[in-house]
Amino acid sequence: MARFSISVGLLPRLFCIALIAITTGCASVRQPAEFTIVKTGYMPDLDAVLVDEERLHKRDPFGRTLLHQAVLSSSRMIEPLINAGIDVNVTDKRGMTPLHLAVLNRPDSISRLLPFNPDFNLASTKSIACTARKRSKIGLTVNQLIEFCDLNRAAGIVASYRSDQALWQQARLKDSYESYQKYLENMPRGSYRETALERQELALENLEKTLEQNQPCPITDSEYYLLTDSCENGVAHGEGEAKTALGKRFIGEFHKGEMHHGKMYVHNDLVWDGPLANGIPHGKGVCRYDNEMEVCETYEGKRIDVLFKQRQLMVKQMEMMQSQMTSLRHEVRASAVASSSSSSGGSDNGYVVDLFSNDKDKRTAAQVRAAVDLFSFLIKNARKKK
């Protein structure tokens, strides 16, 4: 009898070959022609398979279906195969569902399966190999597989999908402009983005129609709709309240159809208390800044008071100072590198090297001296400009 031996170093390679056979199939294994159609991803050829029950439910030697194959090679064919009648939870000879294969080998296919509510609690009947050196001792559910194999990308896709579904259900339940806006803000690339935009626009149109039909008389500013019976000569006049479809609110005095003086709110936050002209703040009043109210002055909706101007000027000066500090840091670093070999700390700028020291005390002292030098530098520049 012929004897043969296998090198120990060859074992990992053989294991990898076996693993590939288990997870993706072998080229040498004869598969039904329908599997080739799915692999190529050519939809016209698939159409004939979808209407033929026998061809649709073909299996390969591993017990896998066309849906398993679509997960591994052509995810866009997942939806038509399931719609044609293949069970999303169908299993192969190892008890692995298409979702098992997706989370283990093709995370991009997960989002194609999730809309069909696959069962996360079905366990495989055989152990599953994550890598050549890591294999489970028992069958795993999809959730267990994700945890056991540390499949972070798959976990992220599943978590994102579940969050998407939960937020969408909340938006649909409230069915308002605000609820769809919240969904869009939280899920800018969500599965229901286009539907949310359409429903949001429809909700806004319906709300505007309702507000317009219910207001006792019109306001000059067409964005606002009168809520109280404050009318004279067919227009808003006197003390009353108005709102917009997008969450703005005005409570105060109307004069001949215009909002004259009062409080303006945005999503229940007071933002202005004072006179208005053409529907916007105009004159001396009280404004909201950084979640606090402060005395201010506006002109056609824009602040013109001294405090606001000083604040703007300070911001510009800080930006300029940061830019100059950055420039100075580059110069200091270049100077430090150039003089490090010849300087022993006796020069006026000997502290420069300490700016990059690991010693906190040295670094702090150097930063103070650098700040003084920067201040002197700015004063000199200002004098030169004069």
C-alpha positions in Angstrom: 0.0 0.0 0.0 1.3 3.4 -0.9 2.1 5.7 1.9 2.1 9.5 1.9 2.5 12.3 4.4 1.4 15.9 4.6 3.8 18.6 5.7 2.7 20.5 8.8 3.3 23.8 7.1 0.8 22.8 4.4 -2.1 22.3 6.8 -3.1 26.0 7.0 -3.2 26.2 3.2 -5.4 23.1 3.0 -7.7 24.5 5.7 -8.0 27.8 3.7 -8.9 25.8 0.6 -11.6 23.9 2.5 -12.9 27.2 4.0 -13.2 28.8 0.6 -15.1 25.7 -0.6 -17.5 26.0 2.3 -18.1 29.8 2.1 -18.0 30.5 -1.6 -18.1 27.2 -3.4 -15.5 25.6 -5.6 -15.0 26.2 -9.3 -14.4 22.5 -9.8 -17.8 21.6 -8.3 -20.5 21.2 -10.9 -23.4 23.7 -10.3 -26.7 24.0 -12.1 -26.7 26.4 -15.0 -29.0 28.7 -13.1 -26.2 29.5 -10.7 -24.1 30.8 -13.6 -26.9 33.1 -14.5 -27.0 34.5 -11.0 -23.2 34.9 -10.9 -23.1 36.8 -14.2 -25.9 39.1 -12.9 -27.6 39.3 -16.3 -31.3 40.1 -15.6 -32.8 39.1 -18.9 -31.5 35.5 -18.5 -32.9 35.5 -14.9 -36.4 36.4 -16.0 -37.0 32.9 -17.4 -35.8 31.3 -14.2 -38.1 33.4 -12.0 -41.2 32.0 -13.7 -40.1 28.4 -13.6 -40.6 26.8 -10.2 -38.3 23.9 -10.8 -35.4 26.1 -12.0 -36.0 28.7 -9.3 -35.5 26.2 -6.5 -32.4 24.5 -7.8 -29.7 23.7 -5.3 -26.0 23.1 -5.7 -24.0 20.2 -4.1 -23.7 22.3 -0.8 -27.5 22.6 -0.6 -27.4 26.3 -1.4 -30.1 28.0 -3.4 -29.9 30.8 -6.0 -30.5 33.2 -3.2 -27.4 32.1 -1.4 -25.5 32.5 -4.6 -27.0 36.0 -5.2 -25.7 37.1 -1.7 -22.2 36.0 -2.6 -21.9 37.3 -6.1 -24.8 39.5 -7.3 -26.7 41.3 -4.5 -29.1 43.1 -6.9 -30.7 39.8 -7.8 -31.7 39.2 -4.1 -35.0 41.1 -4.3 -36.4 39.5 -7.5 -35.5 36.0 -6.3 -37.3 36.5 -3.0 -40.3 38.1 -4.7 -40.4 35.1 -7.0 -40.8 32.7 -4.1 -37.5 31.8 -2.5 -37.8 31.9 1.3 -35.4 34.5 2.8 -34.7 32.1 5.6 -33.9 29.1 3.4 -30.9 27.0 4.7 -28.2 25.0 3.0 -26.8 21.6 4.2 -24.9 23.4 7.1 -28.1 25.2 8.2 -26.8 28.6 7.0 -29.3 31.1 5.8 -28.5 33.7 3.2 -28.1 36.2 6.1 -25.4 34.0 7.6 -23.4 34.1 4.4 -24.0 37.9 4.1 -22.7 38.8 7.5 -19.7 36.4 7.2 -18.7 37.1 3.6 -20.6 39.8 1.9 -21.7 42.7 4.3 -22.9 44.7 1.2 -25.7 42.2 0.7 -27.1 42.6 4.2 -29.1 45.7 3.4 -30.7 43.9 0.5 -31.9 41.1 2.8 -33.1 43.1 5.8 -36.3 44.6 4.2 -37.6 41.0 3.9 -37.3 40.5 7.7 -34.9 37.6 7.9 -34.8 35.6 11.1 -31.8 36.5 13.2 -32.5 33.6 15.7 -32.1 30.7 13.3 -28.9 28.8 14.2 -26.8 26.9 11.8 -26.7 23.1 12.2 -22.9 22.9 11.9 -20.0 24.9 13.3 -18.8 28.0 11.4 -15.3 29.1 10.7 -14.5 32.8 11.0 -10.9 32.4 9.9 -8.4 29.5 9.4 -7.7 29.5 13.1 -11.1 30.4 14.6 -14.1 28.2 14.4 -17.2 27.8 16.6 -17.8 24.5 18.4 -21.5 24.6 17.7 -24.0 26.2 15.3 -24.6 29.9 15.6 -27.4 32.3 15.1 -26.7 35.4 13.0 -26.3 37.6 16.2 -24.0 35.0 17.7 -22.0 34.8 14.5 -21.5 38.6 14.4 -20.3 38.6 18.1 -18.2 35.4 17.8 -16.3 36.5 14.7 -16.1 40.2 15.6 -17.9 41.2 12.4 -17.9 44.9 13.2 -18.9 46.1 9.7 -21.9 43.7 9.6 -22.9 44.8 13.1 -22.8 48.5 12.0 -25.0 47.8 9.0 -27.5 45.9 11.0 -27.6 48.6 13.8 -28.0 51.4 11.2 -30.8 49.6 9.5 -32.7 49.0 12.8 -32.2 52.7 13.7 -33.5 53.7 10.3 -36.6 51.5 10.8 -37.3 52.8 14.3 -37.0 56.5 13.3 -39.1 56.0 10.2 -41.9 54.3 12.3 -41.9 57.3 14.6 -42.0 59.7 11.7 -45.0 57.9 10.1 -46.8 57.7 13.4 -46.7 61.5 13.9 -47.0 62.2 10.2 -46.0 65.8 10.4 -43.5 68.1 8.8 -41.4 68.1 12.0 -41.4 64.3 12.3 -40.1 63.8 8.8 -37.6 66.6 9.3 -36.3 64.8 12.3 -35.9 61.6 10.3 -34.0 63.4 7.6 -31.6 65.0 10.0 -30.9 61.7 11.8 -30.8 59.5 8.7 -29.6 61.8 5.8 -28.9 58.6 3.7 -31.8 56.6 5.1 -33.8 54.0 3.2 -36.9 56.3 3.2 -35.2 59.6 2.4 -37.1 60.2 -0.9 -40.4 59.1 0.7 -39.8 61.4 3.7 -39.1 64.4 1.5 -42.4 63.8 -0.5 -44.4 63.3 2.7 -42.8 66.3 4.3 -43.8 68.5 1.4 -47.3 67.2 1.4 -47.6 67.7 5.2 -46.4 71.3 4.8 -49.0 72.0 2.0 -51.8 70.5 4.1 -50.8 72.5 7.2 -50.6 75.7 5.2 -54.1 75.1 3.7 -55.5 74.3 7.1 -54.0 77.5 8.7 -55.2 79.6 5.8 -58.7 78.3 5.9 -59.0 78.7 9.7 -57.6 82.2 10.1 -60.3 84.8 10.7 -58.6 87.5 8.6 -55.3 87.8 6.7 -51.9 89.2 7.7 -49.7 91.2 5.3 -46.8 88.8 5.8 -48.1 85.7 3.9 -45.7 83.4 5.9 -47.8 83.9 9.1 -51.4 82.9 9.7 -53.6 84.6 12.3 -54.8 82.3 15.1 -56.9 84.7 17.2 -60.0 86.7 16.3 -58.1 90.0 16.1 -59.5 91.7 13.1 -60.6 95.2 12.0 -61.7 96.2 8.4 -60.9 92.7 7.2 -57.3 92.5 8.4 -55.4 91.6 11.5 -55.5 94.5 14.1 -55.0 94.6 17.9 -53.6 92.1 20.3 -53.4 88.6 18.9 -51.3 85.6 17.9 -50.0 84.2 14.6 -47.8 81.3 13.5 -46.1 79.8 10.4 -46.3 76.2 9.2 -42.6 75.8 10.0 -42.7 76.5 13.7 -42.4 80.3 14.0 -44.8 82.2 16.3 -45.7 85.8 17.0 -47.6 87.1 20.1 -48.3 90.8 20.3 -49.9 93.8 18.6 -51.1 93.9 15.0 -51.6 97.1 13.1 -53.6 97.3 9.9 -52.7 93.8 8.9 -49.0 93.9 10.0 -47.2 92.5 13.0 -46.3 95.7 14.8 -44.8 95.0 18.2 -44.4 91.8 20.3 -42.6 88.6 20.9 -41.3 86.2 18.2 -40.6 82.5 18.9 -38.8 79.8 16.9 -39.8 76.3 18.0 -41.0 77.8 21.4 -37.7 79.7 22.0 -38.1 83.4 22.4 -35.8 85.1 19.9 -37.1 88.7 19.8 -39.2 91.1 21.9 -39.7 94.5 20.4 -41.0 96.4 17.3 -41.3 94.9 13.8 -41.5 96.3 10.2 -42.5 94.1 7.3 -42.7 91.1 9.5 -39.1 91.3 10.8 -37.4 92.9 13.9 -36.7 96.6 13.4 -35.6 98.9 16.2 -34.6 98.6 19.8 -35.6 95.4 21.6 -34.4 92.2 23.3 -32.5 89.5 21.3 -31.5 85.9 22.0 -27.7 85.3 21.9 -26.1 82.1 23.0 -29.3 80.9 24.7 -29.5 84.2 26.7 -31.6 87.3 26.1 -29.8 90.7 25.8 -30.7 94.3 24.9 -30.0 94.9 21.2 -30.9 97.0 18.2 -31.9 95.8 14.7 -32.4 97.3 11.3 -34.5 95.3 8.9 -33.8 92.1 10.8 -30.0 92.6 11.2 -28.3 93.6 14.4 -26.6 97.0 14.5 -26.0 97.6 18.2 -22.5 98.4 19.6 -22.3 95.1 21.6 -22.9 93.0 18.5 -20.4 95.0 16.4 -17.7 94.7 19.2 -18.4 91.0 19.3 -17.9 90.7 15.6 -14.7 92.7 15.7 -13.4 90.6 18.5 -14.0 87.4 16.5 -12.2 88.8 13.5 -9.3 89.9 15.7 -9.1 86.5 17.3 -9.1 84.8 13.8 -6.3 87.2 12.7 -4.3 86.5 15.9 -4.7 82.7 15.5 -3.5 83.0 11.9 -0.5 85.1 13.0 0.2 82.7 15.9 0.2 79.8 13.4 2.6 81.7 11.1 4.8 82.5 14.1 4.8 78.9 15.2 6.0 77.8 11.8 8.8 80.4 11.9 9.7 79.5 15.5 9.9 75.8 14.7 12.1 76.5 11.6 14.3 78.8 13.6 14.6 76.2 16.4 15.5 73.4 14.1 18.1 75.7 12.3 19.7 76.9 15.6 19.4 73.8 17.7 22.9 72.6 16.9 24.5 75.9 17.7 22.3 77.4 20.4 22.7 76.4 24.0 20.0 78.6 25.4 22.0 81.8 25.8 20.2 83.7 23.1 17.0 85.8 23.6 15.0 83.1 21.9 16.4 80.2 23.8 13.0 79.3 25.2 11.9 78.3 21.7 13.1 74.8 22.1 11.1 74.5 25.3 7.9 75.1 23.5 8.1 71.5 22.3 9.4 70.1 25.6 7.7 67.2 27.4 8.3 69.0 30.7 5.1 70.8 31.5 6.7 73.6 33.5 9.3 74.4 30.8 6.6 74.3 28.2 4.3 76.7 30.2 7.1 79.2 30.8 8.1 79.1 27.1 4.4 79.7 26.1 4.2 82.8 28.3 7.4 84.2 26.8 6.2 83.4 23.3 2.9 85.2 24.0 4.9 88.3 25.2 7.0 88.2 22.0 3.9 87.8 19.9 2.3 90.9 21.6 5.4 92.9 20.9 5.4 91.7 17.3 1.8 92.8 16.8 2.5 96.2 18.3 5.5 96.7 16.0 3.4 95.7 12.9 0.7 98.1 14.0 3.2 101.0 14.3 4.7 100.2 10.9 1.2 100.4 9.3 0.7 103.8 10.8 
